[in-house]
Amino acid sequence: MALSTETTDWVSRFADEVIEESERRAPGKPVVVASGLSPSGPIHLGNLREVMTPHLVADELRRRGHQVRHLISWDDYDRYRKVPQGIEGIDDSWAEHIGKPLTSVPAPRGSAYPNWAEHFKAAMVESLAELGVEFDGISQTAQYTSGVYREQILHAIRHRGDIDAILDQYRTKKAPAKKQQQKPLDEAELEAAEGSGAANEDDGSSGSAGYFPYKPYCGNCEKDLTTVTSYVDDTTELSYTCTACGFAETVRLNEFNRGKLVWKVDWPMRWAYEGVVFEPSGVDHSSPGSSFQVGGQIVGIFGGKQPIGPMYAFVGISGMAKMSSSKGGVPTAADALKIMEPQLLRWLYARRRPNQSFKIAFDQEIQRLYDEWDKLDAKVTDGSALPADIAAHSRAVGTAAGELPRTVRPLPYRTLASVADITAGHEDQALRILSDLDPENPLGSLDEARPRYDKAEAWINTHVPADQRTVVRAEADAELLKSLDEDSRQSLRLLLDGLADHWSLDGLSHLVYGVPKVQAGFSADATPKELPPEIKTAQRTFFALLYHLLVGRDTGPRLPTLLLAVGQERVRALLGE
């Protein structure tokens, strides 16, 4: 029986629907969910939602004891559309490969992989392993070139008139105005919009042979800039010419494996062939005539049904526009996992319904996200978290196979980032500072703070501009110290007098916030409600003074962390003792 929607999260609700649908379509068989990825360039974090949505549902089914296959179709037999920008190891010479299958395009220079598709696929496979995503990968190059789909291809061609009639329902409709919104870019839809130079890759060609839902790759130049000139149903003899090199040949399609169904036919064919029950689709598929909508009608020609599944919304990056893998220069799962633990990245996808957009932070916002995650972790531990938050947390920290590896001592990310910033790679200094955070329970080794410490250090080194890095003064600012008034001198004296007794993260937090309170005649323990508004102003003034004396700027890392990092002896010297 399906669980109440008031007490379950979106993953559980989809799992209920998938179980019901699977039992209706294929009782007693493993549930099939699917994703499709094109290794046309870096597989970005928008593409990752194509995987994480069915993964989370598949994992919920496994937790309930169901057998599940999560298929990832690698669309590596798609055409190479354009030379991406911003990818190291390629130049304009790669333009000569436009039109070839992705697996026939050389990998970027210096790559250890045999071709373009394998190069970009490898990084994603590694990231999915770190994220705990279990899947069955299917290379469409392998499927097509080995003849696996031969009967499906011949079936599509026998029914090309029916397919053409379905497509024709949409060809006469005016394309809807483009919405001014950021959304994931579907490579196949882009292909349809731009065309291939010879025929529309999305719908199929309409040359002298009439409508044809199949594109041969040229036997000479390997490109798909081909036009089918004739086809004989009885013998399956197909003739084509290549507009790129002029090559022409006649082949028997019942023994020919160098071509593929056009996208709007290929996708529904696969739904039927694999028995897919659940597959999400990007927002771009919602428009009339899109491949998902049209595929819902074409799939019946192959004796199948359209999968159920949501349309997923845009995944953004702080400070960046919408992502397209063919353009390059977009953050990938591997980029995100360099600066955040897999649990946090999983949580970002698990906590939002697929139709809700969200952003992944590569800027200072990552510190706030980690604070939010740590608060949730604490609430789950003490039993005060809400049911939906508990579910998202559970899906983030592990899968049906078990918990993901985690940091033994998950110290605050912002603290680790500050320490990594200040120590500039000196691990012995980092260990000293982190051990002082909690003198009652010091770190025995920096490994206890890993991998979170390494992620924070990577963020500092790769995403914080040089002019925002923290450089502690080499010597005291004698001129500034000399110019201080009596109140400022007193505030420094109160701080210095309390350093030894407050040398821990909590102690120093209490001290630096307490100095302006004591100066104003209040207790250091007074709460904000007990204090006049001007105390906040006095605190900001005091903090700015400390930053100037320690790092020569108005701001910097949190002062308690900065003081610990600088060390008592040096703090005293820089503050004029």
PyMOL commands that set and color helices and strands:
alter all, ss='L'
color gray80, all
select helices_A, chain A and resi 10-25+45-63+92-97+102-104+116-130+140-145+150-158+160-171+187-194+253-255+263-274+283-286+291-302+333-339+342-350+365-382+387-397+413-423+427-437+446-449+452-463+466-468+478-483+486-498+500-502+505-519+528-530+534-551+559-566+568-574
alter helices_A, ss='H'
color red, helices_A
select strands_A, chain A and resi 31-37+68-74+136-139+205-207+210-212+214-216+226-232+237-242+248-252+259-261+281-282+311-312+315-317+358-360+398-399+402-403
alter strands_A, ss='S'
color yellow, strands_A
deselect
rebuild
show_as cartoon
